[in-house]
């Protein structure tokens, strides 16, 4: 049966281990299609791996999320940043604005610099596992490990007081919630902007040795501090630096517990953890609806012409299941060697913090399953709750015992 291009795009999964069935059907039958979004407006979707990479590397597709045609998943806000008090963030910029802004900060996230953080990340993970083991059983792995580890890491990296983590976790979750009203979303943006504005003004007086402090010192050497640019950078890194990794930790733990042969192989040979992380990233594509663009001119994609001024949503969760790229893509295989997945995007806007995320995930999974060999779900799997209301897929809680 041919997919109806007027069908409303599905945004929830029937199975926690697979994208919405409609997305896979589009991949098979109509990889470039015009659909109706849950808001009632129309947009184009691309489901094929190569088409998604083309979009992400083609300057005819704009990343400006303030454009009125950017695809929105809800009337309340969805993808757009229109009305935000913040200047443009990196992920919203097009050339020639994007290149210099990214080059200014990319050195903070090199593989070498992130590897140097590994001992501190290891210490943070061990401390939280210690606390979990000393606490009551069952424990919620989300609150015991998945949320605090990436939150503490990004706080230390940016020089944000960890004591304030509840504040930014609450407000960032509001931003990612498709069911939040526009007023609620804008309130969250404003509160975070006010908080970060004060923080950066303090750092401008001291320029400490953290990421924001080093950016201030670099800008000062180049002629003057760009406070608005620092504000938008801090906002992006703070939001993106903990929510996605936290969800990957909980989903990855759940997946490995539900695939005991893969887990046994990891315990036998921890060197396979890096490969397992790449496969988990491919398998879930956490930021399922984060890749949105607008065509600046008519563009032919996969034999279909998308008119200028059209919103385009990339279904990277389907692209990561493309059988032309990944053999038997529905199978979870920690030895697949799937580093070419789309979970971090592709091209000029590829995730700035991907090396940090990889290190965090490798340390968490290797340490958790080594130190807690009896870890298991504390409730039946069908009782677990997943974040279907968020643009970032994850779990509300993960009860575990040992």
N, C-alpha and C positions, 0 to 999 in steps of 0.2 A: 504494500500500500504506500502511495506517495504521501510524503508529509504535506499537510495543508499549510502553505506559507502564511496564512492569516491566523494561524493558531496562536493562542496566548502563550508566551514563553513561560515554561515551568521554572520555578525557583526553589523547589524543595525536592529532596531525594526520597525515593521509595525504599532504598537500601542504603545504610550508612556507608557502605564500601563502594558505592557507585554513583556517578553523576545522575541527575534526573534522566529517566529513560528517553524522554523527548530529545535531549541533547545528543544522545548516542544515535537516535533515529535520524536526526538532522545530519550527523556526521556520515551515516550510511547513504542517505537518500537525497539530501539537499544541503550540502555543506555551506553554501552561501544562500541565505533566505531572508525574506522580509517577514517579520513577525509582529504581533501585537504585544506590547509590554503590559505588565500588570496595571499600569496607570491608564491603559487605553490608547496610548500613543503608539506610533509605529517606529520600528528601528530595524536595522539589518543585523544579522548575526553571522559569524564565521565560526565553523566548527572544525575545519581541517587544519592539521598541524602546520603545513606549509603556507596556507593562506594566512594563518595567524602570524607567523613569522614575517610574511610579506607586509602585513599591515603595520607591525611594530617597527619595521625598518624603512617604511615609505613616508617621506615628508608630506605627501598629499593627504595623509591622515593626521589631523591635529589632535594633540593631547589636552587641549584647553578645556578643562572641566567646567568652566564658567560659560561656555558657549551654550546658547539656548537649546541646541539640537542634541547635546550630550545625552545618551540614554539614561533615563531614571527608572529605577525599579519600584518606586513608590511615589505617590503624590507628595509625601512628606519631605522628600529630599533625595533619597537614593544616591545617585552618582554625583550630582552637581555640587559645586561650591559657590554658586551665585549668592551674593549677599554676604559672603564671608568678610569679616574685618581684616583678615590676613592678606598680605601680598601673595602673589602666585608662589606655589610650592614647586619644587623640582619636577614632580610628576605631572604638573599642569603646563609646563613650558614647552614651547616649540623652538626650533632653530630660528635665528641665531642666539636667542636668549639662553637656551638650555645648556649649550656646550660650556661656556665659561662658568656658569653657576655650578655645574656638576664637577668640573675640573678643580674648582676651589676646595671641594670637600672630599673628593674620591680617595685622596691619599690617606684619609683617616680610616679607610676600610679595606686596605690591602690585605691579601692573604697572610703576608708576613706579620703585619701589625695584629691581626686577629689571632694568629697562632701564639703571639706573645701574651695574649690575654688568657690562654687556656689554663694556666695554673690557677689564676684567680677564679675563673669559671668553675674549675674543679673544686676549689675550696667552697664556693657558694653552694654547689650541688651537694657536696658532702655534708655541709652544715644543715641543709634542709632535709636531707635523708635521715641524719641523726635525729633531728627533731620529730620527724614522722615516726621513726622506730621507737622513740621514747614516749610517744603520745598514745592516745586511745585507738583501738581498732573496732570497726573499720575506720579508715581514713579517706578523706576526699583528696585524691591526687591532684585535682585542679588547684585547690587552695593550698595544699601542702607543698607542691613542687612546681606544677606547670605554670602557674601565674607568677609566683614570687621570683623564680630564677631569672627569667628574661627581664622582669621588671627591675630587679636589683642590678643586673648587668647594664641595662641601658641607662639607669640612673647614675651609676658610677661613670659610665662613658661620657655622659653629657654633663655630669656635675649637678644632677638634680637630687635634692634630699629624698632619700628613700622613705622617710617618714610621711611624705606626701603621696605615696603610691596609690592609696585608696582613692584620693581625689582624682588623679589622672586616669586611673582604670575605670572609674565610674563614668567620667565624662567621655572617654574614648569609646566605651561600650555604647553610650548614647548616640555617638556620631555614626557608629556602624550598624545601628539598629534600624532596619527598614521600616519598622512600625512606629518609630518615633515621629512626632509631629515636627514640622519645619521650625516651629517656635522652640521646641525642646532641643533640636539639633543646633540652632543658632545660639541658644543659651549656652550649650556645652562648648561651642567654638569660642564664644566670648569669654567664658570663665577660664578656659585654658589659655587663651591669648593674654588675658590680664595677668595670670600667674606667671607665664613665661616672660612677659614684658618686664615684670619686676625682677625676675631672676637674672635676665640678661643685663639689665641696667646695673645690677650689683656686680656682675662679672666684668662689665666694662670699666669698673673702677679698679678691679684687682687683676683681671686676666689670669685666672688660675690655670694650672696645667691639666685641663680636661678638654674635651673636644670643642666646646663652645669657647673656652678661654683661648685655645690655640687659634681658632678662627678669628677671634677679636684681635689677637696680636698680629696675625697675618694681614688682616685688613688695615690695621693701623700702619703697618710697614708700607702698605701699598697706597696710602694717602688718606685713609679715614674709615671709620667703622660704619658699616651699612646695617643699622639696627633693624629695619624691617626685614631685610634678607635673613638675618640671624634668627629673627622671630619665626619666620616661615620654616626655616631649616629645623629649628628646635621642635616646632610643632609636628612636622612630618616624622622626624626620627623618634620622637616620644610616642606617637600614636602607632607607627609602623613597627617600632622596635620591640614591642612586648606582646601585642594581641595575637599576631600571626604565629609567632614562635610558641607562645603558650598553648594555643590550640593544636599545634603540631605535636607538642609533647604529649598531651592527653590522648589525641587520636592515634598517635604512633604507639603509645603504650597499650591502648585498647587493641589495636590491630595485631601487635605481636603476641599479646595474651590469647587472641583468638586464632593465631596461626602458630601452634606450639612447635611444629617442625622448624619453622624459621627461627623462632626464639631459641630453640635448642642449638641450632647451628651458630647463632650469635654467641651464646654462652660458651660453646666449644672453641670458637675462634673470634674473639672480639675485634680482630682486624677487619672483619666483614661489616662492622658497624657503619662505616662511611658509605658503603654501597647500600645498606639498608635505609639510611637516611635519604639517599637520592630516590630510592624506590618509593618510600613513604611520601615524599614530596610530589612525585609523579602521580601516585595513587590517589591523593586527595586534592591537590591543587587548592590549597586553603583559601586564597583570595579569589574565589570563584568568579565574582562579577566585578573585579577591580579594573579590568582592561577594557576601557571604553575610548572611542575616538569619534571624530567628526570629519567627513570628507571635505576637503577644500576645493575639489573639482571632481568632475565625473571620473570614476575609476573603475576599470574592468578587473574583476577578481574572480578567478575560477570560472571564466566564461560568462559572468554576470556583470552588468554595468550597474554600479551603485552611484546614484546622482549626487552632485555637489550639495553640500549642506545636510547630508544624511548622518544620523547617528549610527554608529557601528559598535556592537558588543561582541567581544571575542570570547567564545566558550572554550577557554583553555582547559577546563576539566574534560571536555570531549577531545580536544587536540592531544591531550596526554593519554588518550585511549585510542589514538589513530593506529589501526593495524598496519598502515603503510610505513610506520616508523617504529612501532613497538609490537613485537611478535606476541601473540596471545595476550592482548593488553589488559584483559579483565583479571588475569592471574597476578597475584602478589608474589614477586620473585626478588629476594634481596640480592641476588647475584646478577640481575639484569644488566647492570651498568648503565643506568638511565640518567646520566648527568646532563643529557641534552633535553630534559623535560622543560616545560613552560611555566613551572610554578613560580619562578623568579622573573618571568617575562623574557624579553629578548631585545637586542638592539640597544639604542642609546638610552632607553629608560629602564634597562634591566636593573633589578633590585640592587640598590646601593649596599645594603647590609647583608647580602647573601652569604658572604664568608663568615660573618659573625653568627648568623643563624645556623650554618652548618656546624661550626665548632660547638655551639651550645647544645644542639641536638645530639651530636656524637657523644659529648661528655655525659649528658643526661642518660641516654639509653645504655651506654656501656656501664656506667656507675650504678644505675638503678637495678639492672638485672644481675649484676655481679654481687651487689651488697644485699639485695633482697631476693634470694633465689626462690623463695616460696610465694612470691607475689601472685595474687590472683584476684579476679573480680569478686566483690562482696555481694553482688546481686546478679540475677540472671541478665544476660545481655539484652534481652528484649525490654528490660525496664529502664535502660539508659536513655538519657534525654540529649538531643543534639540541637545545635544552634541554627535552626532553620530560619529564624527571623533576622539573622545578621548577614551582612555582605561577606563576612569572613567565617567560613565553616569551622565548627568546633563542637565542644561538649560543655554542657552547663556544669556537670560534675562527673566524677569517676570514682565511685566507691570501691576501695580495694582493701584487701587484708593479706596476711602472710602467715 
